[in-house]
């Protein structure tokens, strides 16, 4: 008996696919899914029309209030294991139009870039995942594990209507071996060294959102007194601002810097002293190593000449992986040192890391190195949280892997002004992601 020969992979027209993906992303950026309020059902309907044209069935999981999630599957013989999930979120954060050069929801294609809120976070990745998903259907590509495309709602506001809802009400969707999501990516330089680096996100800091509330005695602004709620809150915020918290690099952070050193991007061995020096010079690397606190909103008062009876503020706290939120809460209360300042826990979550020795991690590494000359592939710890945390807490390896190389014109624009991604990066990301999916599913 002769052994059956493996079916040859078809040649793909990446020029045509890049043009298709560019137009799709431009269209998708015009779908208004700013969260709040979200309205992610609009994105599901948009994806649904594409899947209908391609003859791919899908399901909607709707908790109500126009917050649906779309799930589509391509089935296999299952010979290589349980499914691979291609996860992307459809909501985007708000924007301040006055600070944008172009219309934030125009999907403008200009000077080799696609402009719009969500181009990087994360509608661009959603299109990259979609293209590979469609290619498997169009070309009848062999699959030895099911391929699942999930366009999920509400990631930007804590996932109550999205992945948390799915975990609670539809746990069968988490029957998978691996997840590819946001939370990692590539850059053209690191620490001032021009060298392509791809970060595979294996962990992330834990969100611990807090609200401070102070109450006092209202009165006429012309008669100051020592029970002004706004004054009390400001004093508490100043103590928090002055609080010096230690650096606590997680094992994954140490491995990240160790691999940068091995690649020659960091000259000195990454001792605690060197990591502290790097943290002092780079805010992102400082946040990666410590419990960070950002003051994000403040509210007080009703009129210019009225002393307020209440004042409040919100803190975006991100804890290093493994740090106990209860310990941090007690530490913060001690720093505030004022029983009349209430501290309310709004949202919290944590995640164990995904392993570096899995088959998928190896495939992602090889696909990146095959596509980019002299690339360095390292494990990363995201300072922001993602939906991967819900899969990880169920023991499912989930990786941040957006395999493009953001340059100076693109870096730092997620959640910022003039968010955009280059067409060249969209092409590169599609090619590496598709090679990865074939490597783990084919």
Buried (B, 14 or more C-beta within 10 A) or exposed (E): EEEEEEEEEEEBEBEEBBEBBBBBBBEBBEBEBBBEEBBBBBBBEBBBEBBEEEEBEBBBBBBEEBBBBBBBBBEBEEEBBBBBBBBBBBBBBEBEEEEBEBBBBBBBBEEEBBBBBBBBBBBBBBBBBBBBBBBBBEEEBBBEBBBBBBBBBBBBBBBBBBBBBBBEEEEEBBEBBBBBBBBBBBBBBBBEBEBBBBBBBBBBBBBBBBBBBBBBEBBEBEEEEEBBBBBBBBBBBEBBEEBEBEBBBBEBBBBBBBBBBEBEBBEEEBEEEBBBBBBEEBEEBBBBBBBBBEEEEBEBBEEEEEBBBBBBBBBBBBBBBBBEBEEBBEEBEEBBEBEBBEBEEBBBBBBEBBEBEBBBBEBBBBBBBEBBEEBBBBBBBBBBBBBBBBBBBEEBBBBBBBBBBBEEEBBEBBBBBBBBBBBBBBBBBBBBBBBBBBBBBB
